[in-house]
Amino acid sequence: MVTLRMLIGLALGISLAAFARQVRAQENGAEVVAEIGGHKLTRAELGQKQAAKLLQARYQYYAAEREALDQLIEEQLLETEASRKHLTVDQLLQREVMSQIKDPTELQLQVYYEAMHTNEPFAAVREKIVTTLHQTRLAKARAAYLQTLRDRTGVRIDLAPPQAEVALDNAPRRGLEGAPVLIVEFADYECPFCQQIHPELKKLEEEFAGKVALAYKDFPLPMHPRAEKAAEAARCAAEQGKFWEFHDALFDDHQMELAQLKEHARTLKLDAASFDQCLDAGEQAAAVRKDFAQAQRLGLTGTPAFFVNGHFLSGAVSYSTLREVVEQQLAASVPSHTVRQRSIGQGQYRSAAHRSLPQLSACEKQTSASGGEEWAEGSLCAWDRPGPEAIHRP
C-alpha cells in the first residue's frame, strides 16, 4: 500500500512539474508549437515573425475582454451599492440616475432641430429629438454616477493590451533615458487624431515627469499629401537640435505647406540656409521611409499607434486609457528596455470600434449627440490595405 501511494505521489509530482514547465514555457515564449525536420518553432518565434497576422487578433480579443471587464465592474459596483442601501439595482438607478434627468426645454429642442439640417418639419421629428436627448442625458448621468462609485470604491485594471517588440533605432526621444515607461508613437502630422492626442501626451509627460519617456516614429499616410514633407522638415530641424520644438509646432498650428515649414524653421531661429537645403534636397526622406517601412512590417494601417513598453494601443485613445496602461507598467516595474533596439517581427492592429480594416479609409468621425461631428476614442486615420501592396482609395 505504501509503495502504491508512493508511486501515485511520484506520478502526481511528475505531472505537476511537467504542467508547471509548460506554463513557464508559454509565459516566456519557449513553448514549441511546431517541428520541421528536427527544427523546433517556438511560440516566441511565431509571435515575432507572424505578428502582422497575430497582433491584430490579439488586440481584437483584448478589446472584447476589456469591454466585458468594464461591464462586469459596473455590475459589481451597482450591486454592491444597491445592497449597501438595501435596494435593488433598478431602484438604485431610478433614485440616483433616472430621477435626475430633466426633460429638454422647447428652446433646446429647437436648437437641436436647427443643427439637424433636415427638411422634415419640426413637429414631425420633435418626439424623436426628445427621445434622443433623453437617452443621451441618461447615458451621461449613468456614466457620471458609475464614475463616482469607481472613485469611491477604488478600481484597478490589471488587464494589459497585447505586446510586441518595437525597434527604437534612432527615433527622436524626450524624457529621462532610464524612465521606467517608454511610449513609442507612430503618427502622421496631418492626421486629426494625432493632432487631437498631442496635448494629452504632453499632459501625460508632465504628470509622470521622470517616469515616462516618449519616442516618435513617422508614419505619413498616403492620403495626407503634406504629411511626408512635414516629417522630413521635423527631421531637418532635428539636425539642428530642434526636433521636438518643430514637432510640437506642427501639431499645434497644422501649418504644413512648404513655405510654412520653412517659416517654422525661421521662427525657431534655425539656420535657414541649412534647413532649406535639407528640406529641398530630401535629405531626410530615406529616414522617413525607414519608419514607414517599419510600420508596414508591424502591420499598422492607421495613426496614431502606441506601444507603451511594447503594449499596443490603437487610434485616438483617451487620456485615461493611456494613463491606465502607464500605471500598469509602473506598478509592474517593467523597465523601458522591453522595447528593444533591434529589428523585430511584424504586427497589425485595428481600431477599438472593431471595424473591418479593409473597409477603412481616410479619417473617421462619429456624429455627436448634438448633431455635430467629433473624433471618437479608438478612431484612427486609416488607409486601405487590400493586399501586400498598400493602395489608398480616397
N, C-alpha and C positions, 0 to 999 in steps of 0.2 A: 504493500500500500504506500509505504514511504517512497519507494522507488518510482511508483506511478505518479505520485504528487510531484516529485522532483522533476520527472520528465515533462509533466504538464506545465509546471512553473518555468522550466527551461524553454519550452516551446513558446509560451506566452512572452517570455522575456525577449526571445529572438524576434518574434513577430512585432512586439512594440518597438524594439530597436530598429528593425527594418522600416517600420512606419515612420519613426522619427527621422531616419536618414532620408526617406522620401520627402517628408515635409521640408527638411532643411534644404534638400536639393532643389525643390520647387521654389523656395524662398530666394536662393542665391542663383537661380538660373541654371544649375548644373544638371537638372533632370534631363535624361536622354529621351528625345521624342522620336528619333529615327536612327537607323543604322544602314549605311551604304557601303557594302564591301568591307566591312570591318571599321569604317569611319563613323563615329558616333556624332549625331547632331543634337545639340542641347537646346533647351528652351531659350537660353540666353542668345544663342546664335539665331534662332528663329525670330525672336523679337527684334534683334539688331538688323538682320538682313531683309526681313519682310515687314518692317514696321509700317511702311506705307499702307499695307493692307490691314495690319492688325491694330494700329493705334486708333484708327477711326472707329473700329468696332468696340474697342475698349472704352473710348470716350462716350460712345452711344450708351453703352451699358452703365458707365459711371453716371451719366446724366439721368438715366432711368432710375438708378439706385438712389441718387440724390433727391429726385423728385418724390420717390416713395418714402425716403427717410424724413423729408420735411413734412410730409403728410402724417407720418407716424408720430413725429414730435408734436405736431399741432394737436392731434387727437389725444395724446397723453397729457399735454398741458391743459386742455379743456376738461378732460375727465377728472384730473386732479383738482382743478379749481372748482368744478361743479360739486365734487364730493366734499370739498372744504366748506362750501356754502350750503350744503345739503340740498342741492338742486340737480335736475337732470341737465345734460349738456344743452338741450334745446331751450330749457328755461333760462340757463345762464346766458346763452346768446341773445335770447329775446330781451333780457334785462339789460345786459351790458352793451349790446351792439344794435340790435334792430330798433329798440325804443329810442335810440339816439338819432336815427335817420329822419331828417326833415324833408318834407315834400318841396320840390323846386317851386320858386315863385313864377308868376306869369312872365316877368321880365327875363328871368333866367331861361325860361323855355323859348322865348322869342330870340334871345341872343344865340342859343344853341341852334335854333331853326335857321337863322341867317347864315351861320357858319356851315350849314349842310350843303348849300348851293344846289338845292333841289328845285324842280319845277312843280312839285306837288304843293297844294295849298296847306297852310299851317294846320287847319282843322283836321286834315286827313292824316297827318303824321304826329299830331300832338300826343296821343296816348303812347305811341312808340317812343317818343322823346322822354316822356315821363318815366316809362319803364327802364329805358337805357340809363338815365341819370340816377334813378333809384338803385339799380344794380351796381352802377359804378361807385356810388357813395357807400353802399352796403359792403362792397369788396374792400374799399379803402378803410372803412371803420373796423371791419373784421381783422384786416391785416394789422392795423394800429393796435387793436386790443391784444392780438396774439403777440405782438412785439413787446408790449408791457409785461405779459406773462413770461416771455422769454427772458427779458431783462431781470425780472424779479426772481425767477427760478434759477437762472444760470444754465445756459445750454452751450455745450461744447461739441463741435462737429469734428470727428476724427476721420471720417471717410475722405480719402485723398483722391485727386484726379490721377489718371494713368500717367506713367512716367516714360520718358525717352531721353536718350543722351543727345546732347547738342554740342556740336563743335564750336567752341567760342572763337578760335582763331584770333584775329587782331581786331575784333569788334570794339568800337568805342565803348568805354565803360566809365561810370562815375559811382562814387561811393568807396568805402574802405575796401582795400584789397582783401582783407581777411573777413569780410562781412559774412555771417553765417547763412544769409539768404541771397541768392543771385537770381534776378529776374532777367531773362533774355526775351526781348520783344522783337518779333518780326513785324514790320509796319511799312506803310506807304504814306508819304507826306500828303497826298491828295485824298486819301480815304477819310470820309467824315467820321467814321467810327474811331479811327486812330486819333483824329483831332479831338473827339469827344473824351477819350480816355486819358489824353495827355495831362490835364490838370489833376486827374485822380492819381496818376502815377507820381506826380510831383508831391502831392499830399501824402502819399504812402511813404515816399523817401523821407519826408520831413518827420512824419510820425515815428518812423523806425530808423531814425538817423543813427548811423554807425552799425546798424544790424542788416540793412538792405542795400544792395548794390544793383545797378541797372546797366545792362548791356543792350546795345541796339544793333539790329540786323535789317538790312534793306530788302524789301520785297515789293518793288514797284509793280503794280498790276497793269496788264496790257490796256485796260480801258481807261487808264488815267494818263493822258498824254504828257503831262508836266512832271509826273512823279519821278521818272528816271533821272531827268536832268537835275531835279531838286536834290535827289540823293547824291548825285555827283557833286553838286555845289557844297553840300554839307561836308563831304569828304575833302573837298578842296579847302574848306575852312579849317578842317582838322589838321591839314598840313601846316597851318599857322597857329595851331593850338586853340582854335575857337569852334570845335565841332559842336559842343553842347549849346553854346550861345546861338549858333546858326540853326541847329536842330530845333531849339525852343522857339526861335523867331518864325520858322516855317509853320510850326503847329499853331502858333498864336495868331498870326495875321493872314495865313493862307495865301500869301503873295508869292507866286511861283513862275511868273513869266521870266524869260531870260534876263530882260533888263531889270526886273525886280530882284532877281537873285544877285545880280551884280550890285544893286543898290544896298541890299542887306550887307554885303561884304564891306561896303564903304561906311555904312552905319556902325559896323563893328570895328572900324578902323583897321581893316586888314590891308595888306599890301595889294593895292588894286591891280597892278600890272601882273603880279604873280598869280593872283586869283583868276583874273580873266584868261590868262594863258592856260591855266589848269582846266578851267571850265570849257573854253572854246576848243581846246585840243582833245577833250575827252580823256584826260589823263587818269581819271578815277572810274571810267566806265567798266573796266575789267573787274575792279573790286566790287562794284555794284552787281555785276553779272555773277560773280562768285557767290555772293549772298543769295541771289535769286536762285541759282542752281542748287544751293543747299536747301532752300525752302522747297524746291521741287522734289529733292531726294527725300525730304521729310514728308512729302505728300501734302503740303499745305496748299489750300485752294483759296484762301482769303486772308484778309487782315482785319484787325490785329490778331496775332497769335502769341501766346505767352508760354514760357517754360519757367516755372518757379522751382528752382533747384531741380529742374528736369520734369516737374509735374505740369502737365499740359492743360491749358485753358484756351478756349477759342472765342472769338468775337468780342464785342464791346461789353465785357462783363462789368458788373457793378464794383464799386469801391469795396463794398462789404465782402464780395466774393474773393477779390484779390487779398484783402486783409485777412480773411479766414485762412487761406492757404499759406500766407506768410506766417501766421501764428502757429499753424500746424507744424511748419518746418522749424520754427524757433523752439517750439515745445519738444520736438523730436531731436533737437540739436544736430540737425543734418548739416554738415559742412558744405561750403559752396563748391568744393571740388567734385561734387556729384555731377556737375555739368563739366565734363571732361574736355580738355583742349586737344581733341583728336577727331579724326573722321569717324563717322558713325553710320548707322543704318538709315532707314527711311521711316516716315510716319505720315499719317494723314488725319485730318480732323474734319468735323462738321460743326455747324452752329448748334447752340444749345436748343434751338427751336425744332430740332430734328427734321430739317428739310432735306430733301434728296439733293446731293451736291451737283449732279449733272444738270439740274434744273435751275441752279442759282446763276444769276448774272448781275453785274453792277452792284450797287449798294442798296440793301433792302431797308425799307421803312415799315412802320406799322401805324395805323390810324389810332390816334388817341381818343379818349372818351369825349373830348371837346370837339372832335371832328377834325382836328389838325393832324399833322404828321410829326412823329417823334422817332428817335432811334431806340430800338428795343434792346434790352440786355440779351446777349448771345448773338446779336446781329453782326454781320461782317460784310466787308467789301469782298465779293467773290467773283471768280472768273470760271467759265465753263471749262471742263476738262474731260471731254468725252472719250479720249483715248490717250496713248502715250504722249502725243504732242498736244500742247496747250492751244486751244482755239477759243477766242473770245467772241461771243455773239452779243452785240450791243442790244 
